[in-house]
């Protein structure tokens, strides 16, 4: 009998621009929920070149404010081979039409806070891929940001604390499919891979010798936050402010959780067991999350 722990992330969703049909993310989840109840063949999806992303089994208890379901990633290429251990022959997996290897990320979505409580699965969808999926469904640009601790969130949001320096350390991915979409990062990774670089640490400092009032543009905060939520294995990502306080670590200074060991049923545990553990993780951090996300 096998048991496994899962890491849990907390993310708040928001639309980049308030110029579309929806004013908050919960409206999109409600629409998907209603359509799924009416049509059990409806799976809101995003077709990628080699994968398909979907929202599946979306449920909302009667009178409740929290949805539950899972995000699915269907992989259609680069499939593993199967073989008999007593023979030399190998063969490809024989998948039928519309079939693919499925990876899952179970989640809860609390419409009060626009809060996604997310089972981390490195083989499934990243939070950026989920943002891309909901963007496709809603036709509005959506961003899921990590919920930082109260102190870190206040300092990042408060524009009185101007950015003086940032530092980013990461392992360079060999697969170009994992490069971030922005041109600067993609070009940097191509250069590092071309030189055989395995890892990199970047420091950008706005205070050169002889100048005391240097500051970086505020956009560096959102860029770093997005980078640390990519599929890139980030080791550190810190922001220093001109007020001289300790830096914020966008990897360490975020609210996180993990499940208790859950009995596995094949590759995944029972959905009810995993939903229960996600709810427990959320309950444990509810007060802390409320301090950061509650109005007023």
C-alpha positions in Angstrom: 0.0 0.0 0.0 1.6 3.3 -1.2 1.1 6.7 0.3 2.2 10.1 -1.0 2.4 13.7 0.0 1.6 16.5 -2.4 2.7 20.1 -2.3 -0.1 22.7 -2.4 0.1 26.3 -3.9 -2.2 29.2 -3.2 -2.9 31.7 -6.1 -5.2 34.6 -6.6 -6.7 35.2 -10.0 -7.3 38.5 -11.6 -7.9 39.8 -15.1 -5.2 41.9 -16.6 -7.7 44.4 -18.0 -11.3 45.1 -16.9 -12.5 45.4 -20.5 -14.3 42.1 -21.2 -17.4 40.2 -20.3 -16.2 39.1 -16.8 -15.3 41.2 -13.9 -13.9 38.5 -11.7 -12.6 34.9 -12.2 -15.5 33.2 -10.3 -17.9 34.2 -13.1 -15.8 32.0 -15.5 -15.9 29.1 -13.1 -19.6 29.5 -12.7 -20.2 29.5 -16.4 -18.1 26.3 -16.9 -19.9 24.7 -14.0 -23.4 25.4 -15.5 -22.3 24.2 -19.0 -20.9 20.9 -17.5 -24.2 20.3 -15.7 -26.1 20.7 -18.9 -23.7 18.8 -21.1 -21.5 16.0 -19.8 -19.5 16.0 -23.0 -18.4 19.7 -22.5 -14.7 20.0 -21.5 -13.4 23.6 -21.7 -10.0 23.2 -23.4 -7.0 24.8 -25.0 -5.4 23.0 -27.9 -1.6 23.3 -27.9 0.8 22.0 -30.6 1.6 18.8 -28.7 -0.8 18.9 -25.8 -4.4 19.6 -24.8 -5.3 21.4 -21.6 -8.7 20.9 -20.1 -10.9 21.6 -17.0 -12.7 18.5 -15.9 -15.3 17.3 -13.3 -16.0 20.8 -12.0 -18.4 20.7 -9.1 -19.9 23.3 -6.8 -21.7 22.1 -3.6 -25.2 23.5 -3.3 -25.1 26.8 -1.4 -21.3 26.8 -1.3 -18.7 29.3 -2.6 -16.0 26.8 -3.4 -15.6 24.9 -6.7 -13.6 21.7 -7.0 -12.3 19.8 -10.0 -9.1 19.1 -11.8 -7.0 20.4 -14.6 -5.9 17.8 -17.2 -3.0 17.8 -19.5 -3.2 15.3 -22.4 0.2 14.6 -24.0 0.0 13.3 -27.6 3.6 13.1 -28.7 6.9 11.9 -27.3 5.1 9.0 -25.8 6.9 6.2 -24.0 7.5 2.8 -25.6 6.3 -0.5 -24.1 8.2 -3.8 -24.2 8.2 -7.3 -22.8 11.1 -7.5 -20.4 12.0 -11.0 -21.8 12.1 -9.8 -25.4 14.1 -7.3 -27.5 11.1 -5.8 -29.4 9.6 -2.5 -28.4 6.5 -0.8 -29.6 4.8 2.6 -29.3 1.7 3.0 -27.2 -1.3 2.5 -29.5 -3.5 5.5 -28.6 -6.9 6.0 -30.3 -8.3 9.2 -31.7 -8.5 12.0 -29.1 -6.6 9.9 -26.6 -3.4 11.0 -24.8 -1.4 10.4 -21.7 -3.3 12.3 -18.9 -1.7 14.2 -16.1 -3.9 15.9 -13.4 -3.8 18.8 -11.0 -6.7 18.8 -8.5 -7.9 22.1 -7.2 -10.3 24.1 -5.1 -11.4 27.6 -6.2 -12.8 29.8 -3.5 -14.9 32.5 -5.2 -14.9 34.8 -2.1 -11.1 35.5 -2.6 -10.7 34.4 -6.2 -8.4 31.9 -4.6 -7.0 28.8 -6.3 -5.8 26.0 -4.0 -3.7 23.9 -6.3 -2.2 20.5 -6.1 1.3 20.8 -7.6 2.2 18.2 -10.1 5.4 18.8 -12.1 4.2 16.5 -14.8 0.9 18.3 -15.1 0.1 22.0 -15.7 2.1 24.9 -14.3 0.2 27.8 -12.9 1.1 29.8 -16.0 -0.4 27.1 -18.2 -3.6 27.3 -16.1 -3.7 31.0 -16.6 -3.3 30.4 -20.3 -6.2 27.9 -20.3 -8.6 30.2 -18.4 -7.6 33.0 -20.7 -8.6 30.9 -23.7 -11.9 30.0 -22.1 -12.8 33.5 -21.0 -11.3 35.4 -23.9 -9.8 37.8 -21.4 -6.1 37.8 -20.2 -6.0 36.1 -16.8 -3.1 36.0 -14.3 -2.8 33.8 -11.3 -0.4 35.3 -8.8 1.1 33.5 -5.8 -0.3 34.6 -2.4 2.7 36.1 -0.6 2.9 36.4 3.1 1.3 39.6 4.5 4.6 41.4 5.1 6.0 40.5 1.7 2.7 41.4 -0.1 2.5 44.8 1.5 6.1 45.7 0.5 5.7 44.5 -3.1 2.4 46.3 -3.6 3.4 49.5 -1.7 4.9 51.7 -4.4 6.6 53.8 -1.7 9.2 51.1 -1.4 11.1 51.5 -4.7 13.1 48.6 -6.0 16.9 49.0 -5.7 18.2 45.6 -6.8 17.0 42.2 -7.8 18.7 38.8 -7.9 17.5 35.8 -9.9 19.1 32.3 -9.8 17.9 29.4 -11.9 18.9 26.2 -13.7 18.8 26.6 -17.4 16.3 24.2 -19.1 17.6 22.2 -22.0 14.1 22.0 -23.6 13.3 25.2 -25.5 9.6 24.4 -24.9 10.1 25.5 -21.2 11.6 28.9 -22.1 9.4 31.8 -20.9 7.4 33.5 -23.6 9.1 36.9 -23.2 11.8 37.7 -25.7 14.4 38.7 -23.2 14.3 35.5 -21.2 14.1 33.3 -24.2 17.1 34.9 -25.8 19.1 34.6 -22.6 18.4 30.9 -22.3 19.3 30.3 -25.9 22.6 32.1 -25.3 23.4 30.1 -22.1 22.5 26.8 -23.7 24.7 27.7 -26.7 27.6 28.2 -24.4 27.0 25.1 -22.4 25.7 27.0 -19.3 23.9 24.9 -16.8 22.9 27.5 -14.3 22.8 31.3 -14.0 22.5 34.0 -11.4 21.5 37.5 -12.5 21.8 40.6 -10.4 20.5 44.0 -11.5 21.6 46.9 -9.3 20.3 50.4 -9.8 23.0 51.9 -7.5 26.3 52.1 -9.3 29.2 53.8 -7.7 28.8 57.5 -7.2 25.0 57.5 -7.5 22.7 57.2 -4.5 19.2 57.6 -5.9 19.0 54.8 -8.4 15.9 52.7 -8.6 14.5 50.1 -11.0 11.2 50.3 -12.7 8.2 48.8 -10.8 7.6 46.3 -13.7 10.5 44.3 -12.4 8.4 43.0 -9.5 5.7 41.5 -11.8 8.3 40.1 -14.2 10.1 38.3 -11.3 6.8 37.0 -9.9 5.8 35.6 -13.3 9.3 34.1 -13.8 9.2 32.3 -10.4 5.9 30.6 -11.4 7.2 29.3 -14.7 8.4 25.8 -15.3 12.0 27.0 -14.8 13.6 25.5 -11.7 14.2 28.8 -9.8 16.5 28.6 -6.8 16.1 32.2 -5.6 14.4 35.4 -6.6 14.9 38.4 -4.4 14.0 42.0 -4.4 15.9 44.7 -2.4 14.2 48.1 -1.7 15.8 51.5 -1.2 14.5 51.7 2.4 17.2 49.4 3.5 14.9 46.6 4.9 15.6 42.9 4.3 14.9 41.7 0.8 11.8 39.8 -0.2 12.3 36.3 -1.5 9.5 35.6 -4.1 10.1 31.8 -3.7 10.3 31.6 0.1 8.0 34.4 1.1 4.8 32.9 -0.3 2.1 31.0 1.5 2.4 27.3 0.8 1.1 24.0 2.1 1.4 20.2 1.8 -1.0 17.4 2.3 -0.7 14.6 4.8 0.3 11.2 3.3 -2.6 10.0 1.1 -3.2 6.5 0.0 -2.6 6.1 -3.7 -5.0 4.4 -6.0 -2.7 3.7 -9.0 -1.1 6.9 -10.2 -3.5 9.1 -8.2 -5.2 9.0 -4.9 -9.0 9.0 -4.5 -10.3 12.4 -5.6 -12.3 12.7 -2.4 -9.2 12.2 -0.3 -7.3 14.8 -2.2 -10.1 17.3 -2.1 -10.3 16.8 1.6 -6.6 17.4 2.1 -6.7 20.5 -0.1 -9.5 21.8 2.0 -7.5 21.1 5.2 -4.5 22.9 3.8 -6.7 25.9 3.0 -8.3 25.9 6.4 -4.9 25.8 8.1 -3.8 29.0 6.2 -7.2 30.7 6.0 -6.5 33.4 8.6 -3.1 34.2 6.9 -4.7 34.3 3.5 -7.5 36.4 4.7 -5.1 39.0 6.0 -3.6 39.4 2.5 -6.7 39.1 0.3 -9.7 40.3 2.3 -11.0 43.7 1.4 -10.1 46.5 3.7 
